[in-house]
Amino acid sequence: MVGDPADQAREAVVEAALARLGLDAKVRLLAGQDMWTLPALPEIGLASLVMSDGPIGVRGVRWTADDPSVALPSPTALAAGWDPELARRAGVLLAQEARRKGVHVLLAPTVNLHRSPLGGRHFEAYSEDPYLTGRIGAGYVSGVQSGGVGTTVKHFVANDAETERLTVNNLVAERTLRELYLAPFEAIVEHARPWGVMTAYNTVNGTTMTEHHHLVEEVLRGEWGFDGVNVSDWTAARSTADAIEGGLDIAMPGPVTVYGEALARAVRAGEVAEARVDAAVRNVLRLAARVGILAGAEPVVAEPPRPVDGQALAREIARRSFVLLRNEARAERPALPLRPGTVALTGAAARDARVLGGGSATVFPPRIVSPLDALTAALPEGTLTYTVGADPSTELATGEPGLDLRAVCRDAAGRVLGARGAPGGQIQWTGSDLPDGVTHDTLHTVELTGTFTPRESGTHTFGIRGLGAFTLTVDGTTHYDDVQRPTGGDPFAAFFNAPVPRAEAELTEGEPVEVSLTHVVRHPADGPLKNVIFAVAHQDPRRDPDELIAEAARAARDADTAVVVVATTERVESEGFDRTDLRLPGRQDDLVRAVAAANPNTVVVVNSGSPVELPWREEVAAVLLSWFPGQEGGAALADVLTGAYEPGGRLPTTWGSLTDAPVTRVVPENGELAYTEGVFIGHRAWEKAGRTPSYPFGHGLGYTDWTYESLHVADTTVTVRLRNTGERAGREVVQVYLAPSLPDPDRPARWLAGFAGAEAEPGESVEVTVDIPLRAFEIWAEKRWVVVKGSYEIQVGRSIGDRRLAATINV
Ligand code: BGC
């Protein structure tokens, strides 16, 4: 416990409150009362603690588009900014959003590593590099908590893939854990003092993480001095005594958990010491005191910070995150910024932008600016054309704007209990969030009824996302009346499963038709979750793919520049499953090739949260990664394409083909996934394998040029002088790598040891200073950190593959 007076005062209030609680109240406080909250205990002046996902926005306790949240760019994008201060500012905005929504704790950030590019939640984590992850994560946590809102750094630890995520036993050597997977958590605990962590679903070396006494009690709390709360991932707590002994404070969600009454019984039976329960309650009360919901305790932040303009920040982070991978000269000038003239824009995602990843990270933004909207506004009238080109989505989409539906709830006798709007035809009522007048006990049937207005004429497909009994009627015809059954064991499958096509109808553009979907609600009697989750799904008429590509190529031929937006879909990047390849879905590769053949001045914008293969990259003039760019993504894209701003991002993770990628196994064998590659993941592994990726870690171009002029090293302080030798102001990310002078097969050839941003006007020279932390020279050996003495080269440059200056030091 850190001993500043405010902490001590809060601690005294916590102890006094704890002393007034009996066992039954204590155990209630350690168990969710519903999907997102803990119970209030009025007898000690404790209000109900509210938690919410996380990480790119604050969804709040309601999972619906009529309670919108600012959606920032994906965590991969935030990391591509290589700027902890930018991450801190994101955090400040998220604290503001949390306060607006009555949320005390944000279930974020995700600091698992990009061990393999196939990881399904890759987009939700920062980087393959533990140091960069720790720096960005610490900035984010500091920002959120500076707004008086708690964080839960997650998922502790080694939740780096999704296959069998609830049960997989990840076999990870202690050294690998320490140097890679634990490292970001350790750095964040040291630099940002998070008020919470979330323990993962998976098992590490034979012990499930919600019971991992060694990693939680000995390492996290014991060695690192973490004094926050440890909350389980949702449904990850599996036992009563082992979880409390393993240091798990809160079992979420409720009301059915392994804590509560079961924990009281275990104490009374002598299986668990009450002191263990007290320790957990103390952690929860400390968190409550910090966020200001425990009477008598002064919150850490009494005055919320100055208001932040979320829309403007979302746009700024997006353009600071875009990574310009390639920008070749065409007709004697680089393809970007766009030259004056006409632009042929193509790609389904240019119109229906994919701004965020799927799963629990989903939020509902108040608006989405697509590339088509933003370029139409930014370019002179009459200079932009748009074609769909290729639609990557082979499946139906939910939340379609043409669906205007309302939900009516009935009891078993058919009486109306209540009703609520259902924007986009989606119902996601989690926990106690139900329409007024409705309870889980009385609710029998939900009828979604209303209209669908087509934006095109032709054969439209409708379908259902969700599990259970459904009746789907379109334009007076009942197309489906049956039960959709689960296929796997994931408790959140209803969120993530693919929608199933169930009806086709010939419709006319602009003419509304009636649509209804009725669902009979059944909750498993003993299941922990009472959620009502289903949606009407829809797909526009399909056109012949060759014809679409030919149309795009024709438009490209007639324009000065062609811009192709390619994207992944929710089926590719989401939660609960991993990827099986890195290809762009559908005919998008064919589209790029056809457009590039028609117009050499082709710019490709890649709208994905994680790496995809770019087999045509040498055939196009420019490649710009826009990640999942958040709600203002289109506006930021127009800023960067037109040259109003330069793209500021650098790769936080190596991009290459799956065939070359060194670490690709995410599928357990007999329930086990061995991290046999040890400390060699990401750029460390690419270098060890002697393979050249498509684009190396740290790579990214701006709109100006930089010359690295000098490097000076004093002790472990590195000073770099560089000059902006281009024609416009810019920002450079100066990267410092540490390489043992004598190659050591047990260590990477080099690793990231520091970085700093530099800004300069054209012609101006600037100096940046980077302090290399002692940890950069250490390895985990014999149960402790050991400095590896010897000679090291300090290499400074623009990416791991473009090192400009070097100096040798002896340690
Ligand atoms: C995810 C967590 C998330 C939680 C609550 C889980 O399935 O793994 O990251 O915070 O659900 O939505």
Residues whose N, C-alpha, C, O or C-beta is under 5 A from the ligand:
A	BS01	BGC	D53 L107 D233 W234 S360
